Amino acid sequence: MPSEGRSLRSGKDTSSSTNGEKARSNSQSSSSKDKPVPTRAPSSKSKAAGPARKGSKKEQDKPQPNGEPIENGVNGTEDIDMVDNGPEKVKIGTGKNGEDEMTVVVPPPKSSKLAGDHGKDAEGDVAMDSTEKSDADNPEVEQIDPKVKAVADTKANFQLLERAVSQFDARFTLRVLRSISSVRKHLSPDLLAQVITDTYTSSSPVAKTLLAALGKQDASFANSDASSEMEIDQSTKDKPTSKPGSTPKEVLPEVDTYISILVQIYLYDSKSIEFGAKFSGNLIERLRTLNRRTLDALSARVYFYYSLFFEQLSPLPPSSMASVVSIRPVLLAALRTSVLRKDQDTHATVTTLLLRNYLSTSHITQADLLISHSQFPPAASNNQIARYLYYLGRIRAIQLSYTESHENLIGATRKSPATPSAGGFYQAASKLLVIVELLMGDIPDRAIFRQSNLEHAMQPYLSLVQAVRIGKMEGFLNVVQTHNALFRRDGTYTLILRLRQNVIKTGIRMMSLSYAKISLRDICLKLDLESEQSAEYIVAKAIRDGVIEATLDHEGAFMKSKEAGDVYATREPGEAFHERIRACLGLHDENVKAMRFPMNQHRLELKNAQEARERERELAKEIVEGEMDDDDGAGGDFEGM
């Protein structure tokens, strides 16, 4: 080793007078001397202790029994680039003259990535990167069956429901309900039967009811258990309910209701309306016997599908003999029970279902009585609030309360979910909002009709707005006649018929702005009215309602417009700003209510504040006492001097 150290130092002195290529070759040769013959990590082996290094350069260059010489410690006749080991480090110790250590870093050449078989190391072993590539390039990679994954996800939701019950936290239940959309497209009788047989015992009456609803009464519980062990992954198979030979524990009512909801969804998607209505009725009767707060969100979903089934039964609405009329006592009883139990989820859902029920049969008076005698829960979910505002806006529009209807519809469109599946609700709310704005005498913004998700659906309403804006009665009647079926299907036909007076008012307003004085005869010709008396009556009503600012001369049979004043001299700009500020403040309050705050956090803050005040008092007391001691000491020294 001393001879090696001297040779390295001499190499260092020589490298100072030569170019960089020579220094690199010296460092590589010195590192190759320190490495043993069979090696896989040359950089790590070069740092071994001196006694572990054996042999000299002559011994390494000595021919091997196989007849192949060793060059740089690697078998072969050509130099092999150091690819797998990264940059080579050669550490040189301190010499006799007290020189500092020097580490020579030899980076691998760029061409090493392209030359040679870099998939093998010095001993011919295959590197890990080639193994990973071969696995990635293998087309026969095992893929998870979507049905097996759906079964696993459904069973994983059981654990979330158990956590919701044990921790009394509704967020886990909401997570389970949100996952239904991903499982819904894979629902089938076989999948649901497998989940039921894996969860329940053969003697469970709930399992028999669910299997009967699916038409799988002959499902074998033993076969389902055996198949689930082979198909479900290890994390799902280790649950207590799937272990063979273990004592099955009691299934929670939340799990029963969740599986029942999946059965409801399957029956609704498969168009088994009558059987689904019967199954939902029995499920409602079973839920009324339970009083568990962890069932609130699940019960609300059950009532939702219960109402959907009866809406599809004949006779259909708006017939007064429709099947939806028969479920009103059940929904009213559920509303009364939810209010007494402070079940806000069921309360909000049942309220919107009742309003939808009344509107489907045109019972506007009963819907208004329900709104006036009940209070919608403020802590309801965003989707239920959007539905409630939409139904309330429709009721107020029918009752001619256009201002209140406009506010509710604006809130419904703002709270509408942004998901593609909720596009129909946003379209319905936007259509009704456009009609209400026209009834208020305003022209909707053109940007509403340019939205990608509304452009096609709002095309008839755009033609209607253009006809109203122009003020031509003939064009308005043509649009109504062309899209008559569409307006009836949207439920806006009766409201659109009211726009006839608005078309006339719009035409009169445009004429009052265009003409300083115009005769009633010309008004009849432009608005396609029957007589001058009708024109005089309409103009007088428009002046009284404040639509136009003009005077009517009965003897001369003409209308004279007043000069337009400065709008900023009126209260209109202030009222507009007031509306915007109120909307912003309302949005701020709703966001604060929607935030989640840690429980008892205010107590911790009060405790920390009290401790901080005590520390401040102690610190102030110490400062005061310290200043008094300094003054006393200084005064004593002064008096002594």
C-alpha positions in Angstrom: 0.0 0.0 0.0 2.8 2.6 0.6 4.1 1.9 -2.8 0.6 2.4 -4.2 0.2 5.7 -2.3 3.6 7.0 -3.7 2.6 6.0 -7.2 -0.7 7.9 -6.9 1.1 11.0 -5.6 3.5 10.8 -8.4 0.6 10.4 -10.8 -0.9 13.5 -9.3 2.3 15.6 -9.8 2.6 14.3 -13.3 -1.0 15.1 -14.2 -0.5 18.8 -13.3 1.8 19.1 -16.2 -0.2 17.1 -18.7 -3.6 17.6 -20.3 -6.9 16.5 -19.0 -7.0 13.3 -21.0 -3.9 12.1 -19.3 -5.2 12.8 -15.9 -8.4 10.9 -16.6 -6.4 7.8 -17.8 -4.2 7.9 -14.6 -7.3 8.1 -12.4 -8.9 5.2 -14.2 -5.8 3.1 -14.0 -5.4 3.8 -10.3 -9.0 2.9 -9.6 -8.7 -0.3 -11.6 -5.7 -1.4 -9.5 -7.6 -1.0 -6.3 -10.5 -3.2 -7.4 -10.6 -7.0 -7.1 -11.0 -9.1 -10.1 -14.7 -10.1 -9.8 -16.7 -7.0 -8.9 -20.2 -5.6 -9.4 -19.7 -2.2 -7.8 -16.2 -0.9 -8.5 -16.8 2.5 -6.8 -17.7 0.9 -3.6 -15.0 -1.8 -3.7 -12.3 0.8 -4.2 -13.0 2.2 -0.7 -12.2 -1.1 1.0 -9.3 -1.4 3.5 -5.8 -2.1 2.4 -5.4 -5.7 3.6 -8.5 -6.6 1.5 -6.8 -5.6 -1.7 -4.7 -8.4 -3.1 -2.5 -8.7 -6.1 -0.6 -6.3 -8.2 -0.9 -5.2 -11.8 1.3 -8.0 -13.0 -0.8 -10.5 -11.3 -4.0 -9.0 -12.8 -2.5 -9.0 -16.3 -1.6 -12.6 -15.9 -3.5 -14.9 -18.3 -6.5 -16.8 -16.8 -7.1 -20.6 -17.3 -9.7 -19.9 -20.0 -7.0 -18.2 -22.1 -8.5 -14.7 -22.0 -6.5 -11.9 -20.5 -7.9 -9.4 -18.0 -7.9 -5.8 -18.9 -9.0 -3.2 -16.4 -10.4 -5.9 -14.2 -13.1 -7.0 -16.8 -13.1 -10.1 -18.9 -12.8 -9.3 -22.6 -10.5 -8.0 -25.3 -12.0 -4.5 -25.6 -12.4 -1.7 -23.1 -15.9 -1.6 -21.6 -17.3 1.7 -20.5 -18.5 2.1 -16.9 -22.2 2.5 -17.4 -23.9 0.8 -14.5 -21.9 2.4 -11.7 -22.1 6.1 -12.5 -19.3 8.5 -11.9 -16.1 6.9 -10.5 -14.5 8.4 -7.4 -10.9 7.9 -6.5 -9.9 9.1 -3.0 -6.3 10.0 -2.4 -5.0 10.2 1.2 -2.8 12.7 2.8 0.9 12.5 1.9 4.0 12.9 4.0 4.1 16.6 3.4 0.6 17.1 4.9 -1.1 17.5 1.6 -4.9 17.5 1.6 -7.1 14.7 0.3 -8.1 14.9 -3.4 -11.1 13.1 -4.9 -11.0 12.7 -8.7 -14.5 12.2 -10.2 -14.5 10.5 -13.5 -17.9 10.8 -15.2 -19.1 8.2 -17.6 -18.8 9.1 -21.3 -22.0 10.1 -23.1 -21.4 7.4 -25.8 -21.5 4.7 -23.2 -25.3 4.8 -23.2 -25.3 3.9 -26.9 -22.4 1.4 -27.1 -22.2 -2.1 -25.8 -24.7 -4.3 -24.2 -25.5 -2.2 -21.1 -28.2 -4.6 -20.1 -25.5 -6.8 -18.4 -22.9 -6.0 -15.8 -19.3 -7.3 -15.5 -20.3 -10.8 -14.5 -22.9 -11.1 -17.2 -25.9 -10.7 -15.0 -29.0 -9.0 -16.4 -29.5 -5.5 -15.0 -32.8 -4.5 -13.3 -33.7 -1.9 -15.9 -33.9 -4.5 -18.6 -36.1 -6.6 -16.4 -38.5 -3.7 -15.8 -38.6 -3.0 -19.5 -39.4 -6.6 -20.3 -42.2 -6.5 -17.8 -43.6 -3.3 -19.2 -43.4 -4.6 -22.8 -45.1 -7.8 -21.9 -48.6 -7.6 -23.5 -49.9 -10.3 -21.2 -50.1 -8.1 -18.1 -52.9 -9.2 -15.9 -55.8 -6.7 -15.9 -58.4 -6.4 -13.2 -61.9 -7.4 -14.2 -64.3 -4.4 -13.8 -66.9 -6.5 -12.3 -64.5 -7.9 -9.7 -63.4 -4.3 -9.0 -67.0 -3.2 -8.6 -67.6 -6.0 -6.0 -64.4 -5.0 -4.2 -65.4 -1.3 -4.1 -68.9 -2.2 -2.9 -67.6 -4.3 -0.1 -65.0 -1.6 0.7 -67.9 0.8 1.3 -69.1 -1.4 4.1 -66.0 -0.5 6.1 -66.7 3.2 5.5 -70.3 2.8 6.8 -68.9 1.0 9.8 -66.6 3.9 10.5 -69.5 6.3 10.0 -71.4 4.5 12.7 -68.5 4.0 15.1 -67.2 7.6 14.8 -70.7 9.2 14.2 -69.3 11.0 11.2 -71.6 11.6 8.2 -68.7 12.3 5.8 -68.0 8.6 5.4 -71.6 8.0 4.4 -71.5 10.8 1.8 -68.3 9.3 0.4 -70.2 6.0 0.0 -73.1 7.8 -1.8 -70.7 9.6 -4.2 -69.1 6.3 -5.2 -72.4 4.9 -6.5 -71.9 6.6 -9.8 -68.8 4.6 -10.5 -70.4 1.3 -9.5 -73.7 1.9 -11.2 -72.7 1.0 -14.8 -71.5 -2.4 -13.6 -74.6 -3.3 -11.6 -76.2 -6.7 -12.5 -78.2 -9.4 -10.7 -75.1 -11.7 -10.5 -72.9 -8.9 -9.1 -75.5 -7.9 -6.5 -76.3 -11.5 -5.6 -72.6 -12.2 -5.0 -72.3 -9.2 -2.7 -75.5 -10.2 -0.8 -74.3 -13.9 -0.4 -70.9 -12.7 0.8 -72.4 -10.3 3.3 -75.3 -12.2 4.8 -76.0 -15.6 6.1 -78.4 -18.0 4.4 -80.9 -17.5 7.2 -81.1 -13.7 6.9 -84.6 -12.4 6.0 -83.0 -9.2 4.5 -80.9 -11.3 2.1 -83.9 -13.3 1.0 -85.8 -10.1 0.3 -83.0 -8.6 -1.7 -82.4 -11.8 -3.7 -86.1 -12.1 -4.4 -86.1 -8.5 -5.8 -83.2 -9.5 -8.1 -84.8 -12.9 -9.1 -81.9 -14.8 -7.6 -83.7 -16.8 -4.9 -81.6 -19.9 -5.8 -78.2 -18.2 -5.2 -75.8 -20.4 -3.3 -74.1 -18.8 -0.3 -71.3 -21.3 -0.2 -70.4 -20.9 -3.8 -70.4 -17.2 -3.5 -68.0 -17.4 -0.5 -65.6 -19.7 -2.4 -65.6 -17.6 -5.5 -65.1 -14.4 -3.6 -61.9 -15.7 -2.0 -60.4 -16.4 -5.4 -61.5 -13.2 -7.1 -61.3 -10.5 -4.5 -57.9 -9.1 -3.6 -56.2 -9.8 -0.3 -57.3 -6.6 1.4 -60.9 -7.2 0.8 -60.7 -11.0 1.5 -59.3 -10.3 5.0 -62.5 -8.7 6.2 -64.3 -10.6 9.0 -67.4 -11.2 6.8 -65.5 -13.1 4.1 -63.4 -15.4 6.3 -64.6 -19.0 6.0 -65.4 -20.7 9.2 -65.5 -17.5 11.3 -68.6 -16.4 13.2 -70.5 -13.9 11.1 -71.2 -10.7 12.9 -74.5 -8.8 12.7 -74.9 -6.6 9.6 -75.5 -2.9 10.3 -78.8 -1.4 9.1 -76.7 1.1 7.1 -75.3 -1.7 5.1 -78.8 -3.1 4.5 -80.0 0.3 3.2 -76.9 0.8 1.0 -77.4 -2.6 -0.7 -81.1 -1.8 -1.0 -80.3 1.5 -2.8 -78.1 -0.4 -5.3 -81.1 -2.8 -5.9 -83.3 0.3 -6.4 -80.9 1.7 -9.0 -80.6 -1.5 -10.9 -84.4 -1.9 -11.0 -84.8 1.7 -12.2 -82.1 1.3 -14.9 -83.6 -2.0 -16.1 -87.1 -0.3 -16.4 -88.7 -2.6 -13.9 -90.9 0.3 -12.7 -93.8 -1.6 -11.1 -91.6 -4.1 -9.3 -89.2 -1.2 -8.2 -92.2 0.8 -6.8 -93.3 -2.2 -4.8 -89.8 -2.9 -3.5 -89.3 0.8 -2.6 -92.6 0.8 -0.7 -91.5 -2.1 1.4 -88.1 -0.5 2.0 -89.8 2.7 3.2 -91.9 0.8 5.7 -88.8 -0.9 7.1 -86.9 2.5 7.4 -89.8 4.1 9.3 -89.2 1.6 12.1 -85.5 2.7 12.5 -84.4 5.9 14.3 -80.7 6.2 13.6 -79.0 9.5 12.7 -76.4 7.6 10.7 -79.2 6.5 8.3 -80.3 10.1 7.4 -78.4 10.5 4.2 -79.2 6.9 3.0 -82.9 7.4 3.8 -83.0 10.6 1.8 -81.7 8.7 -1.2 -84.2 5.9 -0.7 -87.1 8.5 -0.8 -85.7 10.0 -3.9 -85.8 6.8 -5.9 -89.2 5.9 -4.3 -90.6 9.1 -5.9 -89.0 8.5 -9.2 -90.6 5.0 -9.5 -94.1 6.4 -9.0 -93.5 9.2 -11.4 -93.0 6.6 -14.2 -96.2 4.7 -13.4 -99.3 5.2 -15.4 -101.4 7.3 -15.4 -98.7 9.8 -15.8 -98.8 13.5 -14.7 -100.3 16.0 -15.2 -103.4 13.9 -14.9 -105.2 14.4 -11.5 -105.4 10.6 -11.2 -101.6 10.1 -11.6 -99.8 7.7 -9.4 -97.7 10.4 -7.8 -100.8 11.7 -6.0 -100.9 8.4 -4.0 -97.5 8.9 -2.4 -98.2 12.4 -1.0 -99.4 11.1 2.4 -96.2 9.0 2.7 -94.0 12.0 1.8 -95.8 14.3 4.2 -95.5 11.8 7.0 -91.7 11.5 6.2 -91.5 15.3 6.3 -93.2 15.5 9.7 -90.9 12.7 11.1 -87.7 14.3 9.8 -88.6 17.6 11.3 -89.2 16.0 14.7 -86.0 14.0 14.5 -84.0 17.0 13.1 -83.1 14.9 10.1 -82.0 17.6 7.7 -81.1 15.4 4.8 -84.5 13.7 4.6 -86.2 17.0 5.4 -84.6 18.8 2.4 -85.1 15.8 0.0 -88.7 15.2 0.9 -89.5 19.0 0.6 -88.2 19.2 -2.9 -90.0 15.9 -3.8 -93.3 17.3 -2.6 -92.8 20.5 -4.5 -92.0 18.5 -7.6 -95.0 16.4 -7.0 -97.4 19.4 -6.7 -95.9 21.1 -9.8 -96.3 17.9 -11.9 -100.0 18.0 -11.4 -100.3 21.9 -11.4 -101.4 22.1 -7.8 -99.7 25.5 -7.3 -101.8 26.5 -4.3 -100.8 23.4 -2.3 -97.2 24.0 -3.2 -97.4 27.6 -2.0 -99.0 26.4 1.3 -96.2 23.9 1.8 -93.6 26.6 1.4 -95.4 29.0 3.7 -95.9 26.4 6.5 -92.4 24.8 6.4 -88.9 26.1 6.6 -86.2 24.6 4.3 -83.1 23.5 6.4 -80.3 25.9 5.8 -77.7 23.2 6.3 -79.0 21.1 3.4 -76.6 20.0 0.6 -75.9 22.3 -2.3 -77.8 20.1 -4.8 -81.0 20.1 -2.7 -80.8 23.9 -2.2 -80.5 24.3 -6.0 -83.6 22.1 -6.6 -85.5 24.0 -3.9 -84.7 27.4 -5.5 -85.6 26.2 -8.9 -89.1 24.9 -7.8 -89.6 28.1 -5.8 -88.7 30.2 -8.8 -91.2 28.4 -11.0 -94.0 28.8 -8.4 -93.3 32.5 -8.0 -93.3 33.0 -11.8 -96.7 31.4 -12.1 -97.9 33.6 -9.3 -96.7 36.7 -11.2 -94.0 37.5 -8.6 -91.3 37.9 -11.2 -88.8 39.7 -9.1 -88.7 37.0 -6.4 -88.7 34.4 -9.1 -85.7 36.0 -10.8 -83.7 36.0 -7.6 -84.4 32.3 -6.9 -83.6 31.2 -10.4 -80.3 33.2 -10.3 -79.4 31.3 -7.1 -80.4 28.0 -8.7 -78.2 28.5 -11.7 -75.2 29.6 -9.5 -75.6 26.6 -7.3 -76.1 24.2 -10.1 -73.4 21.4 -10.1 -70.8 21.7 -12.8 -70.7 18.0 -13.6 -71.8 16.9 -17.0 -74.5 14.7 -15.5 -76.2 17.8 -14.1 -76.3 19.6 -17.4 -80.1 19.0 -17.8 -80.9 20.9 -14.6 -78.8 23.9 -15.6 -80.5 24.0 -19.0 -84.0 23.9 -17.4 -83.1 26.6 -14.9 -81.6 28.8 -17.6 -84.6 28.5 -19.9 -87.0 29.5 -17.1 -84.7 32.4 -16.2 -84.7 33.7 -19.7 -88.5 33.7 -19.8 -88.8 35.5 -16.4 -86.3 38.2 -17.5 -88.5 38.8 -20.6 -91.6 39.0 -18.4 -89.8 41.6 -16.3 -89.2 43.7 -19.4 -85.5 43.0 -19.6 -83.5 41.5 -22.5 -81.2 38.6 -21.4 -77.5 38.8 -22.1 -76.4 37.2 -25.3 -73.5 35.5 -23.5 -76.1 33.1 -21.9 -76.8 31.6 -25.4 -73.2 31.3 -26.3 -72.3 28.8 -23.6 -71.2 25.4 -25.0 -73.6 23.4 -22.9 -76.5 25.7 -23.7 -76.0 26.7 -27.3 -78.1 24.0 -28.9 -80.8 23.7 -26.2 -81.3 27.5 -26.0 -81.7 28.1 -29.8 -85.5 28.3 -29.8 -85.3 30.7 -26.8 -82.8 32.8 -28.6 -85.3 33.2 -31.5 -88.0 34.1 -29.0 -85.8 36.8 -27.4 -85.0 38.3 -30.8 -88.7 38.5 -31.6 -89.5 40.2 -28.3 -86.6 42.6 -28.6 -87.7 43.7 -32.1 -91.3 44.2 -30.9 -92.9 42.6 -33.9 -96.1 40.6 -33.0 -96.0 38.6 -36.2 -92.5 37.3 -35.6 -93.3 36.4 -32.0 -96.4 34.4 -33.0 -94.4 32.5 -35.7 -91.7 31.5 -33.1 -94.3 30.3 -30.7 -96.1 28.3 -33.3 -92.9 26.7 -34.6 -91.6 25.6 -31.3 -94.9 24.9 -29.7 -94.1 21.2 -28.7 -90.7 22.1 -27.3 -92.1 24.9 -25.1 -94.9 22.5 -23.8 -92.3 19.8 -23.0 -90.2 22.4 -21.1 -93.2 23.6 -19.1 -92.8 27.2 -20.2 -95.6 27.5 -22.8 -98.1 29.2 -20.5 -95.5 31.7 -19.4 -94.5 32.4 -23.0 -98.1 33.3 -23.8 -97.9 36.1 -21.3 -95.1 37.7 -23.4 -97.6 39.1 -25.9 -98.2 42.2 -23.7 -94.4 42.5 -23.2 -93.9 42.4 -27.0 -96.3 45.3 -27.3 -94.7 47.2 -24.4 -91.3 46.7 -26.0 -92.5 48.0 -29.3 -94.0 51.0 -27.6 -90.8 51.7 -25.7 -88.7 51.6 -28.9 -91.2 54.0 -30.6 -91.1 56.4 -27.7 -87.3 56.5 -28.0 -87.3 56.8 -31.8 -90.1 59.4 -32.2 -90.8 62.6 -30.3 -94.5 62.4 -31.4 -96.3 59.5 -33.1 -100.0 59.0 -34.0 -102.0 56.2 -32.6 -102.8 55.1 -36.2 -99.1 54.5 -36.9 -98.8 52.6 -33.6 -101.6 50.3 -34.8 -99.8 49.6 -38.1 -96.4 48.9 -36.5 -97.7 46.7 -33.7 -100.4 44.9 -35.8 -103.2 46.0 -33.5 -106.9 45.9 -34.2 -108.0 49.5 -33.6 -106.8 52.9 -32.4 -108.8 52.4 -29.2 -106.7 49.3 -28.4 -103.5 51.2 -29.1 -104.7 54.1 -26.9 -105.4 51.7 -24.0 -102.1 49.9 -24.3 -100.1 53.2 -24.4 -102.0 54.5 -21.4 -101.2 51.3 -19.4 -97.6 51.5 -20.4 -97.4 55.1 -19.2 -99.0 54.1 -15.9 -96.7 51.2 -15.4 -93.7 53.4 -16.0 -92.6 51.6 -19.1 -92.3 54.8 -21.0 -92.2 58.5 -20.2 -94.7 60.1 -22.5 -98.0 62.0 -22.6 -101.1 60.9 -24.5 -103.3 63.4 -26.3 -106.8 62.0 -26.7 -108.1 64.8 -28.9 -105.2 64.8 -31.3 -104.8 61.0 -31.2 -101.0 61.0 -30.7 -98.4 60.1 -28.2 -95.7 62.7 -27.3 -92.5 61.4 -25.7 -90.7 63.3 -22.9 -87.0 64.2 -23.1 -84.8 61.6 -21.6 -83.2 62.8 -18.4 -79.9 61.9 -16.9 -80.0 58.4 -15.5 -77.3 59.2 -12.9 -79.6 61.8 -11.4 -82.0 59.0 -10.4 -81.7 56.2 -7.9 -81.2 53.5 -10.5 -77.4 53.4 -10.3 -77.5 53.2 -6.5 -80.0 50.4 -6.6 -77.9 48.5 -9.1 -74.8 48.8 -6.9 -76.9 47.8 -3.8 -78.0 44.6 -5.6 -74.5 43.7 -6.4 -73.2 44.4 -2.9 -76.0 42.3 -1.4 -75.3 39.4 -3.7 -71.6 39.5 -2.8 -72.3 39.6 0.9 -74.8 36.7 0.6 -72.2 34.7 -1.3 -69.6 35.4 1.5 -72.1 34.3 4.2 -72.9 31.1 2.4 -69.2 30.3 2.0 -68.6 30.9 5.7 -71.5 28.5 6.5 -70.2 25.9 4.2 -66.7 25.8 5.8 -65.8 23.1 8.2 -64.5 24.2 11.6 -62.7 21.9 14.1 -64.9 21.2 17.1 -64.1 23.1 20.4 -61.4 25.1 18.5 -62.6 28.3 20.1 -62.0 26.8 23.6 -58.4 26.0 22.6 -58.0 29.6 21.3 -59.4 31.0 24.5 -57.1 28.9 26.6 -54.1 29.9 24.6 -55.1 33.5 24.8 -55.5 33.3 28.6 -52.1 31.6 28.9 -50.5 34.3 26.7 -52.1 37.0 28.9 -50.7 35.3 32.1 -47.2 35.1 30.5 -47.5 38.8 29.6 -48.4 39.7 33.2 -45.5 37.7 34.6 -43.1 39.2 32.1 -44.3 42.7 33.0 -44.0 42.0 36.6 -40.5 40.7 36.2 -39.5 43.8 34.2 -41.0 46.1 36.8 -39.2 44.3 39.6 -36.0 44.2 37.8 -36.1 48.0 37.0 -36.8 48.7 40.7 -33.8 46.6 41.8 -31.5 48.5 39.4 -32.8 51.8 40.6 -32.4 50.8 44.2 -28.9 49.5 43.6 -27.8 52.6 41.7 -29.3 54.9 44.3 -27.5 53.0 47.1 -24.2 53.2 45.4 -24.7 56.9 44.8 -25.6 57.6 48.4 -22.6 55.6 49.5 -20.3 57.5 47.3 
